[in-house]
Amino acid sequence: MDARSARSRRRLTTAVIALASEQPIGEVTAAAVAVEAEVNRSTFYQHAESPAALLRTALRDELDAIRSVYVAAAPPDAVAEAVSASTFRVIDHVEHHAVIYERELSPAACSGVGAMLTQHLAESIRLLVELGAVRIPRIERHPRPESLADAVAHVVAAGAVGAIGLWLREPEPRDRDLLVAHWRVALPAWWPAESARLEHGQPRAEGRPRLRESGVQR
């Protein structure tokens, strides 16, 4: 992408996020995004087929950057810590765009943002499997063993997105530790506990949920 196209892409990304923060992305037109970005409508269509597609790409780019920095580049002996840090950065991302995610993860939404987030998280889980940080139990005589990791990754990812959607409906200020606690409880028993720590080098504030106290241990 040349400098001019990159500049237009940045403007369009900023514009679509701003507009999606004000109204459902399904009500945003390509013309409105172009006006907000101060580019021609034809320029818009050089970068995306619709405002919803542009929004998905904008959010996905941020999420992919988090994975690249924290997980993909982590040395083998630090993957668990990288996953913990990445989890909190993803929560930062969701909180920063909370208005968008709360609306677009609702059951009535049809923007594809939920599917985008699920796909991203599933790909992250597959990466953890490839790095050896997560080991999925085998199924004896599985007719297509190569499909098992994909299926499991999507199930776990979909559960995480569901937890995020419910958490976003909580009144502000939302409790980040509560979201992670819900996610940990829902994780399969074989998920490595060190990759799902509730905290990341931070002291627990009074009143935060303690999984051990509720009889759940990982």
Helices and strands as residue ranges (DSSP letters): H 3-20, G 25-27, H 30-37, H 41-47, H 51-67, I 68-72, G 76-78, H 79-96, H 98-104, H 113-131, G 145-147, H 148-168, H 176-186, G 193-196, G 212-214
